[in-house]
Amino acid sequence: MITAIVFVNADVARIPEVAEAIAAVPGVSEVYSVTGQIDLIAMVRVREHDEISSVVADKVNKVPGIVSTETHIAYRTFSRHDLESAFSLGLD
């Protein structure tokens, strides 16, 4: 499985709609609303490297309301922890 992390800057007034549209794209496993220099982080998980371009360039980048994206491809996993627990607020 190949993982790409996509940083998304969106029109501030449309962040919820942009996040929902990105989350609906096949190949996108999660979308997080975050603080800092970017608005959203999308996790893309595909089987082949070529699929990253079809998910990111052909689908995600065409979502209305996206201002810019920056894609990072993960090449090594150091932990098998579930990503949800990594981003958890500990409110259980």
C-alpha positions as semicolon CSV with decimal commas, in nm:
position;residue;x (nm);y (nm);z (nm)
1;M;0,000;0,000;0,000
2;I;0,134;0,343;-0,097
3;T;0,044;0,642;0,118
4;A;0,045;1,003;0,006
5;I;-0,017;1,292;0,243
6;V;-0,180;1,588;0,071
7;F;-0,170;1,932;0,235
8;V;-0,465;2,139;0,116
9;N;-0,525;2,513;0,133
10;A;-0,888;2,595;0,069
11;D;-1,114;2,895;0,040
12;V;-1,177;2,959;0,411
13;A;-1,552;2,999;0,361
14;R;-1,571;2,657;0,193
15;I;-1,347;2,437;0,411
16;P;-1,626;2,200;0,530
17;E;-1,759;2,146;0,176
18;V;-1,407;2,101;0,035
19;A;-1,326;1,845;0,307
20;E;-1,646;1,650;0,235
21;A;-1,578;1,650;-0,140
22;I;-1,220;1,532;-0,092
23;A;-1,332;1,259;0,149
24;A;-1,569;1,128;-0,120
25;V;-1,286;1,074;-0,370
26;P;-1,199;0,703;-0,413
27;G;-0,848;0,647;-0,278
28;V;-0,880;0,911;-0,006
29;S;-0,899;0,733;0,329
30;E;-0,921;1,028;0,568
31;V;-0,941;1,407;0,565
32;Y;-0,838;1,609;0,869
33;S;-0,913;1,973;0,942
34;V;-0,597;2,113;1,102
35;T;-0,447;2,427;1,248
36;G;-0,143;2,605;1,113
37;Q;-0,032;2,699;0,764
38;I;-0,269;2,457;0,589
39;D;-0,642;2,395;0,619
40;L;-0,680;2,022;0,552
41;I;-0,470;1,707;0,534
42;A;-0,591;1,427;0,307
43;M;-0,451;1,076;0,337
44;V;-0,442;0,893;0,005
45;R;-0,386;0,516;0,005
46;V;-0,341;0,333;-0,325
47;R;-0,180;0,013;-0,452
48;E;0,033;0,160;-0,735
49;H;0,235;0,481;-0,765
50;D;0,054;0,569;-1,088
51;E;-0,273;0,582;-0,896
52;I;-0,150;0,877;-0,690
53;S;-0,164;1,106;-0,993
54;S;-0,512;0,992;-1,087
55;V;-0,639;1,049;-0,732
56;V;-0,454;1,372;-0,653
57;A;-0,406;1,547;-0,987
58;D;-0,718;1,425;-1,164
59;K;-0,968;1,430;-0,876
60;V;-0,860;1,602;-0,554
61;N;-0,701;1,905;-0,724
62;K;-1,020;1,962;-0,920
63;V;-1,244;1,997;-0,614
64;P;-1,398;2,346;-0,623
65;G;-1,271;2,565;-0,342
66;I;-0,915;2,429;-0,332
67;V;-0,658;2,707;-0,354
68;S;-0,343;2,490;-0,353
69;T;-0,211;2,146;-0,261
70;E;0,124;1,996;-0,168
71;T;0,170;1,619;-0,190
72;H;0,417;1,410;0,009
73;I;0,467;1,041;-0,064
74;A;0,551;0,823;0,235
75;Y;0,831;0,578;0,165
76;R;0,874;0,408;0,501
77;T;0,643;0,326;0,792
78;F;0,792;0,327;1,140
79;S;0,479;0,242;1,334
80;R;0,180;0,021;1,277
81;H;-0,041;0,225;1,510
82;D;-0,377;0,315;1,372
83;L;-0,371;0,671;1,234
84;E;-0,695;0,751;1,412
85;S;-0,527;0,699;1,749
86;A;-0,236;0,919;1,639
87;F;-0,474;1,208;1,575
88;S;-0,702;1,134;1,872
89;L;-0,774;1,401;2,127
90;G;-0,793;1,142;2,401
91;L;-1,156;1,208;2,478
92;D;-1,249;0,841;2,527
